[in-house]
């Protein structure tokens, strides 16, 4: 059995206050360790806050930043952690990034590929979009390094179903989404009375079922400007059934035990990933790309 | 009732009041914390909107940190004062009565001789005097002024810019009047306040619906279609709403856009407030 305990840190980051947010991360990592967690997952831009606008370059960090390295040190002998920050690069681009901290160091960084810039969102104005979708392997408290395949997406990334699909094809058994999802669409007709909670709920269960993977979704709470983040962090099994779920709008540390051998069993019973036609998908996308570019007749 | 199906019509504006109350509490708590204010200050009129905000604020940060200010004029209805006092008594919050009659009369008396003041001008003066009073009280109490305008009146522009529309933050400005009523019932706002006809209380017997020639349930359904659902007016009319009314609502929205925005600043330099100098309104000092 490959059992792991996940801790979803549903926190309310303070916008722009790196010192305060680092302190919260340290406390939650310690709390997760005390609770026996193997991995603690923080929400999108957990170290900086979300609605940064022109503050983004001022709070940005290199992935080698000593403050991040110091936080990573806590994962030596403690739980692994996924934290999120604004990453700056040598060529002065800024990304919404999520880092896997494990064994005392920064092991892997994912950059948000899909930056929503519509409606209440304005991310592309301030940030660059990532250009890579990569799963990675992690120990997550196990004895063998790289025992577990994980894939990390940042919020909107999962609304483009190719992204979690590619992560699963690339070896992820546990899909992690770190989110800063603003509440909207309050209506008695929606699940939990909230349109955004209902649509995310549907999306996350479908993503787990279609990729026959565990999905861990950590969404933040608290408020940035007009936006009220709804929380509702949850863990979903490879059958699409919710295993554990945090409350709406309140800070929480949600613990959930998963058994990654369930992924193997789910994929034997329902070999969707095995049967995926990557070459067919690529061929059809290539055709559509060429047609849109006027290189091929419609 | 839907005549054909025999079922009550679907209420598209119905909310889960506990869920929405949780959102509003979170919003208030967070903004009070980020401003560093010790108290919330709001103008309590005796109407439902300010009553609801008072109940939400008391639930969010405690009634002991809520200061409500009653600011009547000579023409304010006595029942408004009684209703406001019922709220104060129910919540156990601090309250102040500061009549704005004397400054209002002084403003009017100070006008050029022979100039008469229309009810609208007088109403705007009263709204801005209340704003002045609230901001001054908030300085005294180390508080922050919380807004009490609802989505319906914000969208049709039924408010005074820099008057009742002025606040540090507004927890109910995205709730239609019908939703304000639903949430108020849930939070235990006194029934007489929920059921009385909404009024700006500018002159005796005035009501919003009488003055504006609409009823809020219909107005809200039209606003919801135009604003939230982005429907073309013809589609709204095709659903059975009165053509003249839909057109009038659309015009009220169009004519009041300026009330929902900060004034534009002429862009002259390289980086300008409101255009390309964009920060969260509260931010900590960075190292």
Interface residues (C-beta under 8 A of the other chain):
Chain A: X12 X14 X15 X16 X17 X18 X19 X20 X49 X51 X52 X53 X54 X55 X58 X59 X183 X186 X187 X188 X189 X192 X193 X194 X221 X222 X223 X224 X225 X228 X230 X248 X249
Chain B: X11 X12 X14 X15 X16 X18 X19 X20 X22 X23 X25 X26 X27 X30 X31 X34 X277 X278 X279 X280 X281 X282 X283 X284 X286 X287
